[in-house]
Amino acid sequence: MASVVDRNDVRFEVCSRGNNARFPASDSQRVAQVEYCTSAEDVVRTLQQAIDRGQRPTVRSSGHCYEDWVVNNPGGVLLDVSMMDRVTTGETPGSYVIQPGAKLGVVYERLYKLGGAVIPGGTCYTVTAGGHVSGGGYGTLARMYGITVDWLTGVEIVIVNQAGKAELIHADAQHHPALFRALRGGQGSNFGVITAFHFAKLPPMPKQVLAANISWDWKEMTREKFVRIVTTYGDYWSKNDKNPATYPVFTNLVIGNSKSGRIGLGLHYAQTGDDNEGRDWVQEYLNLFQTCKPSAEAPPDYLQQQQDFGQQQRPLVGDTVCYGTHPVRALNWVEATVNGQGGSGLYGSNRRRSKYKSCYMKKGFTVAEANVLYDQMTSDATRGLILAIDSYGGMVNNPARIADTAIPQRNSILKLQYQSYWLNEADDAFRLNGIRQCYKAMYSTPSADPKYPGYPYPNENFEGCYINYADADMLESPEWTTLYYGTGDLYPLLQQVKKEYDPHNLFHHSMSIRPKA
């Protein structure tokens, strides 16, 4: 039986929260009760009871939803599946079953123990499989293995049929194929409550990871230097996206507002061969951004500093400097991936308020875009803003997967996430205005579609936005669904699936699929 936490329960305030402290917007927006399910049978029973009581259901696996889709549900019931967190082998050799409440860090650990396999998922290890996988989750192995839904072969989901009855069904390529495609990136919260993901096979984990980084001090940054870094970063992936030698690579350029102190470039190379694999490539890549000084000029404690990297150390001052070759750390893959991950799944009083935006880029940054970004990141109006620019593409960019998944963005080389975090509600207007200002400016250059200024509408330069980085501001744009679901047949299919499998539109929120008329 599901465990019920209602408004009279001392646990209610904590249990009715999410990760983003902006939601629920007020106490009146909270649900009437939270019900913790531990099995698919619990989900069927609890969902049916909610329907019979006339309550709107929302679903939570980890509470990391960026917008108000889950905990803002006045008078409704919140079905929490976080305790459905098993990771097991499947019925056939090499197959696996992952429940929606399994945290990514736990998924990696258990797949390692069960068979040395991996999903190409994300790096926020307290995020759970439920929303991550069904929204098309990606991570450091995406260029080598594609995205998580490319490996998904079946989904167990509780839907509510035309008769108003909750029922558990299994969707795959042979059974409910349209629903199965929709669940491979079209967000499970649109259609029902996912209770398990099935993978007929998964790729092998890397043997080892080569990790390296460079950082620059904003105090030593000039416009020309900034433009060179940003355009060099994008140009490399424009030229090398289809080069198989780069498939094991994940890079991440993180640019904070100039008040933040530093700009960082991180690199992971996933080794599957011997210890020398990729080492020359790492040096060649980093040389594009920084030339090392001669080894003879290294200070006496330089080697010790590199050995101590990652441990507590004094704050960096100035740009990082290398001597001889760029420092590279070789880390056992599972230790590098799961060490330090944790989190209880409950959200206390130290939650942060946050806002996010996203963009897929099909080409690198133009000089004009880099200059706009410099202007925005040196403005006090965007204080606290962070832009993470991830390498993308590689094996993700398989056009055949457009037809059998709900992720149409298969021609991008970079994936961007705009982020802002703060503590006080009094700062909401300033922080929201800052991230919106930067985003609008970035997509009002000549690279953007002139019909839709301020948005990365699909064209020769952009490929829209990522639904797992939910951004309700996009509702203000015309044809906002095109940003997330492309210009092809996907959104009409999702609408038809919505009409067939959620005929009463029970699973709805501000950006949910609109049922086909």
matplotlib code that plots the C-alpha trace (Angstrom):
import matplotlib.pyplot as plt

x = [0.0, 1.1, 2.2, 0.0, 1.3, -1.5, -1.7, -2.2, 1.1, 4.2, 6.1, 3.9, 5.8, 9.0, 7.3, 5.2, 8.3, 10.5, 14.1, 13.3, 12.4, 10.3, 7.6, 5.0, 4.4, 2.3, 0.9, -2.5, -0.8, 0.3, -1.2, -3.8, -1.6, 1.6, 1.3, 4.6, 4.2, 6.5, 5.2, 3.3, 0.2, 0.5, 0.5, -2.6, -4.5, -3.5, -4.2, -7.6, -8.5, -7.4, -9.6, -12.6, -12.1, -11.9, -8.4, -5.8, -2.7, 0.9, 3.9, 7.3, 10.4, 13.1, 11.5, 14.0, 11.4, 12.5, 9.0, 5.7, 4.5, 4.5, 4.2, 1.9, -1.4, -3.9, -6.2, -4.6, -2.6, 1.2, 2.2, 5.8, 7.6, 11.1, 11.0, 10.5, 14.3, 15.4, 18.0, 17.9, 18.8, 16.1, 14.6, 17.2, 21.0, 22.4, 19.1, 18.2, 15.2, 15.4, 12.6, 11.8, 12.9, 16.5, 19.0, 21.5, 24.4, 22.8, 22.0, 25.6, 26.8, 24.3, 24.9, 28.6, 28.0, 25.4, 27.3, 29.8, 27.2, 26.2, 23.4, 24.7, 22.9, 23.5, 25.9, 23.5, 23.4, 20.4, 18.2, 16.2, 15.5, 11.8, 12.0, 15.6, 15.1, 11.6, 12.8, 15.7, 18.5, 22.1, 25.5, 29.2, 28.9, 26.4, 28.8, 30.0, 26.8, 23.9, 21.2, 19.4, 16.2, 18.3, 18.8, 15.3, 13.3, 10.3, 8.3, 5.8, 3.3, 0.0, -2.5, -6.1, -8.3, -11.5, -13.6, -11.6, -9.8, -6.1, -4.3, -0.8, 0.4, 3.7, 4.8, 7.5, 8.0, 5.4, 2.9, 1.5, 4.3, 3.1, 3.0, 6.5, 7.9, 6.3, 7.8, 11.3, 11.8, 8.2, 8.1, 6.2, 4.3, 2.3, 0.7, 0.7, 2.9, 6.0, 6.8, 9.8, 12.2, 13.4, 16.7, 17.4, 21.1, 23.3, 26.8, 29.9, 31.2, 34.5, 37.6, 39.0, 38.4, 41.1, 40.1, 41.7, 40.7, 41.8, 40.4, 40.7, 40.4, 37.8, 40.2, 42.6, 39.9, 39.5, 36.8, 39.2, 40.4, 36.8, 35.7, 38.7, 37.9, 34.2, 34.6, 37.5, 35.4, 32.5, 34.5, 36.3, 33.0, 31.7, 34.7, 35.0, 31.5, 31.6, 35.1, 34.9, 38.1, 36.2, 33.3, 34.7, 35.0, 32.8, 33.8, 32.1, 32.7, 31.2, 30.9, 29.7, 28.9, 32.2, 31.5, 31.8, 35.5, 36.4, 35.6, 36.3, 36.8, 36.5, 37.2, 36.5, 37.9, 36.3, 38.9, 37.9, 41.3, 44.8, 46.1, 47.6, 44.3, 43.3, 46.3, 47.7, 44.3, 43.8, 47.0, 46.2, 42.8, 43.9, 46.7, 44.0, 43.2, 46.5, 50.2, 52.2, 55.5, 58.7, 59.1, 62.3, 60.4, 58.1, 58.1, 59.5, 56.0, 54.3, 54.2, 52.9, 50.2, 49.0, 49.0, 46.9, 44.4, 40.8, 41.7, 41.2, 43.5, 43.7, 41.6, 43.1, 44.4, 45.0, 44.7, 45.8, 49.3, 50.9, 54.5, 55.6, 52.3, 48.8, 48.1, 45.8, 44.3, 43.4, 40.4, 38.7, 35.4, 33.1, 35.0, 35.0, 31.3, 29.7, 32.1, 30.6, 27.1, 24.3, 21.3, 18.2, 15.5, 14.0, 14.3, 15.1, 15.2, 18.5, 16.9, 17.8, 15.5, 16.4, 15.6, 16.9, 16.8, 18.3, 19.4, 20.7, 23.3, 24.0, 27.1, 29.7, 29.4, 29.7, 31.9, 28.7, 27.2, 30.4, 30.5, 26.8, 27.7, 30.6, 28.4, 25.8, 28.3, 30.0, 26.7, 25.6, 22.1, 23.0, 24.9, 24.7, 24.0, 25.9, 26.0, 27.1, 28.1, 28.3, 29.7, 27.0, 26.4, 28.6, 26.4, 23.4, 23.3, 21.8, 18.9, 17.3, 16.5, 14.2, 11.6, 11.5, 12.1, 10.6, 13.9, 14.1, 17.3, 19.8, 22.0, 23.4, 27.0, 26.5, 23.9, 23.5, 22.0, 21.5, 21.2, 20.6, 20.5, 19.6, 18.3, 15.9, 12.5, 13.2, 15.7, 13.3, 12.6, 16.3, 17.4, 14.6, 15.1, 18.8, 18.5, 15.7, 17.7, 20.7, 18.7, 16.8, 20.0, 21.7, 18.9, 18.4, 21.6, 21.6, 22.0, 18.4, 15.2, 14.1, 10.5, 11.1, 13.6, 14.7, 14.2, 16.4, 13.8, 15.0, 17.0, 20.5, 22.1, 19.8, 17.7, 15.3, 15.3, 15.5, 12.2, 14.0, 15.3, 11.8, 11.2, 7.7, 8.8, 8.7, 4.9, 5.1, 6.7, 4.5, 4.5, 6.4, 6.0, 8.3, 11.1, 10.9, 9.4, 10.7, 9.0, 8.2, 5.5, 6.5, 4.1, 1.0, 1.9, 2.3, -1.1, -2.7, -1.0, -2.2, -5.8, -5.7, -3.8, -4.8, -8.3, -9.4, -6.2, -5.6, -1.8, -1.6, 0.6, 1.5, 3.7, 2.1, 1.1, -2.2, -4.6, -5.5, -8.9]
y = [0.0, 3.5, 5.7, 8.8, 12.1, 14.7, 18.3, 17.1, 15.1, 16.7, 15.6, 17.3, 20.6, 18.8, 16.0, 18.4, 20.3, 20.0, 20.8, 24.4, 26.6, 28.8, 26.0, 25.7, 29.4, 29.6, 27.2, 27.4, 25.9, 22.7, 19.3, 17.9, 14.8, 13.0, 9.3, 7.3, 4.2, 1.2, -0.9, -0.8, -2.1, 0.8, 3.2, 1.6, 1.6, 5.1, 6.6, 5.0, 6.3, 9.9, 9.6, 8.4, 11.3, 13.8, 14.8, 15.8, 13.6, 14.8, 12.6, 12.9, 10.6, 13.0, 16.5, 18.1, 19.5, 23.0, 24.4, 24.2, 21.0, 18.8, 20.4, 23.2, 21.2, 22.7, 20.1, 17.4, 14.3, 13.9, 10.3, 9.9, 6.9, 7.7, 4.5, 2.4, 2.4, -1.1, -1.8, -5.4, -7.8, -8.6, -11.9, -12.3, -12.2, -8.7, -7.0, -4.7, -3.1, 0.3, 1.6, 5.4, 6.3, 5.0, 7.9, 8.1, 7.6, 4.4, 3.3, 3.6, 1.7, -1.1, -1.6, -1.7, -4.5, -6.4, -6.5, -3.7, -1.9, 1.8, 4.1, 7.3, 9.4, 12.6, 13.8, 15.1, 11.9, 12.8, 13.1, 9.9, 7.8, 8.6, 12.1, 11.9, 8.9, 9.7, 13.2, 11.9, 12.2, 12.6, 12.9, 12.6, 9.4, 10.7, 11.3, 7.7, 5.9, 8.3, 9.2, 7.0, 6.6, 5.3, 2.1, 1.9, -1.1, -1.2, 0.9, -0.2, 2.6, 3.1, 5.0, 6.0, 4.6, 6.0, 4.3, 6.2, 3.1, 3.0, 0.1, -1.1, -1.7, -2.5, -0.4, -1.5, -1.6, -4.3, -3.3, 0.2, 1.4, 5.0, 5.3, 3.7, 6.3, 9.1, 7.8, 7.9, 11.6, 13.0, 13.1, 10.3, 12.9, 13.6, 10.2, 8.3, 7.1, 5.1, 2.2, 0.6, 1.1, -2.0, -2.2, -5.4, -4.5, -1.7, -0.6, -1.5, 1.0, 2.7, 1.3, 4.6, 8.4, 10.9, 14.2, 17.7, 21.3, 24.8, 28.0, 31.7, 34.5, 37.1, 39.8, 38.9, 38.5, 40.9, 41.0, 39.6, 36.8, 35.9, 35.8, 33.6, 31.1, 30.8, 30.7, 28.2, 26.0, 25.9, 25.8, 22.6, 20.7, 22.2, 20.6, 17.4, 16.3, 13.4, 12.3, 8.9, 9.7, 12.4, 10.1, 9.2, 12.9, 15.2, 18.8, 21.5, 25.2, 26.9, 30.7, 32.6, 36.3, 38.2, 38.7, 34.9, 35.0, 32.3, 30.7, 26.9, 24.3, 20.7, 17.6, 13.8, 11.2, 7.8, 5.1, 1.6, 0.5, 0.8, 3.5, 5.5, 5.8, 9.5, 11.0, 12.7, 13.9, 15.5, 17.5, 18.6, 19.8, 21.7, 23.3, 25.1, 27.1, 27.3, 26.7, 25.2, 26.8, 24.8, 22.2, 23.8, 26.9, 24.9, 26.1, 23.5, 22.6, 22.3, 18.5, 18.3, 20.8, 18.5, 15.4, 17.4, 18.5, 18.0, 18.1, 21.2, 24.0, 27.7, 29.6, 30.0, 33.4, 34.3, 31.9, 28.3, 27.7, 24.4, 23.4, 20.8, 19.2, 19.7, 17.9, 14.9, 12.7, 9.0, 7.9, 4.5, 5.1, 4.0, 5.8, 9.0, 8.6, 7.7, 8.9, 11.7, 11.3, 11.3, 13.1, 11.9, 12.8, 15.2, 18.9, 21.0, 24.7, 25.2, 24.7, 27.2, 29.2, 28.6, 29.3, 27.5, 27.9, 25.8, 25.7, 23.2, 24.6, 23.1, 25.3, 27.0, 30.5, 33.4, 36.4, 38.4, 35.8, 35.7, 39.5, 39.5, 36.8, 38.9, 42.0, 40.0, 38.2, 41.5, 43.2, 43.6, 42.8, 39.2, 38.8, 35.1, 33.8, 30.7, 29.2, 25.6, 24.7, 21.0, 19.1, 17.1, 15.2, 12.2, 9.1, 11.2, 12.6, 9.5, 10.7, 7.2, 7.8, 10.7, 8.2, 5.9, 8.4, 11.7, 13.5, 15.2, 17.2, 14.9, 17.5, 19.5, 19.8, 21.9, 21.8, 24.9, 25.3, 28.8, 28.6, 31.0, 30.1, 32.3, 32.1, 35.0, 35.5, 39.2, 38.6, 36.8, 39.7, 40.6, 37.1, 36.2, 39.5, 38.8, 35.3, 36.4, 39.4, 37.3, 34.7, 37.2, 39.0, 35.7, 34.8, 38.2, 38.1, 37.5, 33.8, 33.6, 33.3, 36.9, 35.8, 34.7, 37.1, 36.1, 32.3, 29.6, 28.4, 25.6, 26.9, 26.3, 27.4, 26.2, 23.2, 24.5, 23.5, 20.5, 19.6, 18.3, 21.8, 23.0, 26.7, 28.1, 31.4, 29.6, 29.6, 33.3, 32.4, 31.5, 27.8, 27.0, 23.3, 23.6, 24.6, 21.3, 18.8, 20.1, 20.7, 17.1, 14.6, 14.3, 16.7, 15.6, 12.0, 13.1, 14.8, 11.6, 9.5, 11.9, 11.6, 7.8, 7.1, 10.1, 10.7, 12.8, 14.9, 14.0, 14.4, 18.1, 21.1, 24.4, 22.7, 19.3, 17.9, 19.4, 16.6, 16.4, 17.9]
z = [0.0, -0.7, 2.2, 2.5, 3.7, 4.0, 5.3, 8.9, 8.8, 10.3, 7.2, 4.7, 4.3, 3.3, 1.3, -0.8, -2.0, -5.1, -5.8, -7.1, -4.1, -6.4, -6.3, -5.0, -5.4, -2.2, 0.4, -1.4, -4.5, -2.7, -3.3, -0.8, -0.2, -1.3, -1.8, -1.9, -4.1, -3.9, -6.7, -10.0, -8.2, -5.7, -8.7, -10.2, -6.9, -5.9, -9.3, -9.4, -6.0, -7.1, -10.2, -8.1, -5.7, -8.6, -7.9, -10.5, -10.3, -10.8, -10.7, -9.1, -9.2, -7.9, -7.8, -10.2, -12.6, -13.6, -13.8, -11.8, -13.4, -10.3, -6.8, -7.9, -7.9, -5.4, -4.0, -6.1, -5.3, -5.9, -6.8, -5.7, -7.2, -5.7, -3.7, -6.9, -7.4, -8.3, -11.1, -12.1, -14.9, -17.3, -18.5, -21.3, -21.1, -21.2, -20.6, -17.7, -16.0, -14.3, -12.2, -12.4, -8.8, -9.3, -9.0, -11.8, -9.5, -8.2, -11.8, -12.7, -9.6, -10.0, -13.7, -13.0, -10.4, -12.5, -15.8, -16.4, -18.5, -18.7, -19.8, -21.6, -18.9, -17.1, -14.4, -11.8, -9.8, -7.6, -10.7, -11.2, -14.2, -14.5, -16.0, -17.2, -19.5, -20.7, -21.7, -23.7, -21.1, -22.2, -20.6, -21.0, -23.1, -25.6, -28.4, -28.1, -27.4, -28.3, -25.7, -23.2, -25.3, -28.2, -26.1, -24.6, -25.8, -23.6, -21.0, -18.4, -17.8, -15.9, -18.1, -17.6, -20.3, -21.9, -19.1, -16.5, -15.2, -14.4, -16.1, -16.4, -20.0, -21.6, -24.6, -27.1, -30.8, -31.2, -28.6, -28.5, -30.9, -31.2, -27.4, -27.2, -29.6, -27.6, -24.4, -25.9, -25.3, -25.2, -21.4, -19.6, -17.5, -20.6, -20.9, -17.5, -14.7, -15.8, -13.6, -15.4, -18.3, -20.2, -22.1, -24.2, -24.1, -23.0, -24.0, -22.0, -19.5, -20.4, -18.8, -17.7, -18.1, -18.9, -17.3, -17.9, -17.6, -18.2, -16.6, -17.2, -14.7, -15.6, -14.3, -17.1, -19.8, -22.7, -25.4, -28.0, -25.8, -24.9, -28.5, -29.5, -26.7, -27.6, -31.3, -31.1, -28.9, -31.3, -34.5, -33.4, -33.0, -36.3, -38.1, -36.0, -35.1, -37.5, -36.8, -35.0, -33.1, -31.2, -30.2, -26.8, -25.9, -23.8, -23.3, -21.3, -21.5, -18.5, -18.6, -15.6, -15.3, -14.9, -11.2, -10.8, -11.1, -13.7, -17.0, -17.2, -19.9, -18.8, -20.8, -20.4, -22.7, -22.2, -22.8, -23.9, -25.1, -23.6, -21.3, -24.1, -26.0, -26.6, -24.7, -27.8, -28.8, -25.4, -25.7, -29.3, -28.3, -25.2, -27.2, -29.2, -26.1, -24.3, -25.1, -22.3, -21.1, -21.3, -18.5, -17.4, -16.3, -14.0, -10.3, -7.8, -6.5, -9.9, -10.0, -6.4, -7.3, -10.1, -7.8, -5.3, -7.9, -6.8, -3.2, -1.1, -2.3, -2.2, -4.8, -8.2, -9.2, -12.8, -15.8, -15.3, -16.5, -17.7, -18.2, -20.8, -21.4, -20.1, -16.8, -17.4, -14.7, -15.4, -13.4, -13.0, -14.8, -12.0, -9.3, -11.4, -12.1, -8.8, -6.1, -4.0, -5.4, -2.8, -1.6, 0.4, -2.1, 0.5, 0.2, 3.3, 3.9, 2.0, -1.4, -4.1, -6.4, -10.0, -13.7, -16.8, -20.6, -23.4, -27.0, -29.5, -31.9, -35.3, -35.9, -33.7, -32.4, -34.9, -33.9, -33.5, -31.1, -29.1, -28.8, -27.7, -25.1, -23.8, -23.5, -21.6, -19.3, -18.3, -17.5, -13.9, -15.1, -15.6, -12.3, -11.2, -14.6, -15.8, -19.3, -19.7, -23.3, -23.8, -26.8, -28.4, -31.6, -32.6, -32.3, -31.3, -34.8, -36.4, -38.6, -38.5, -34.8, -35.7, -36.8, -33.8, -30.9, -29.8, -30.0, -33.4, -32.7, -34.5, -36.3, -33.4, -32.2, -29.0, -26.3, -24.1, -20.7, -19.2, -15.4, -12.6, -8.8, -5.9, -2.3, -1.7, -3.2, -3.2, -5.9, -8.2, -10.6, -11.0, -11.6, -14.0, -15.9, -16.2, -17.8, -20.1, -21.2, -22.1, -23.9, -26.0, -27.0, -28.0, -30.4, -31.9, -34.0, -37.8, -37.0, -35.7, -37.8, -38.3, -38.0, -34.4, -32.8, -29.3, -29.9, -31.4, -33.9, -36.1, -39.1, -40.5, -37.2, -34.4, -33.6, -30.9, -27.2, -24.8, -23.1, -20.0, -19.5, -19.2, -19.7, -19.5, -21.0, -24.4, -24.2, -25.2, -28.5, -31.5, -32.4, -29.2, -29.8, -32.8, -30.5, -28.6, -31.1, -34.5, -37.8, -38.9, -38.0, -34.3, -32.6, -34.5, -33.5, -29.9, -30.0, -31.4, -28.7, -26.0, -27.3, -27.3, -24.1, -21.9, -23.3, -20.3, -20.3, -16.7, -17.0, -18.0, -17.1, -18.8, -21.4, -21.8, -25.1, -26.3, -27.3, -31.0, -31.6]

ax = plt.figure().add_subplot(projection="3d")
ax.plot(x, y, z, "-o")
ax.set_aspect("equal")
plt.show()
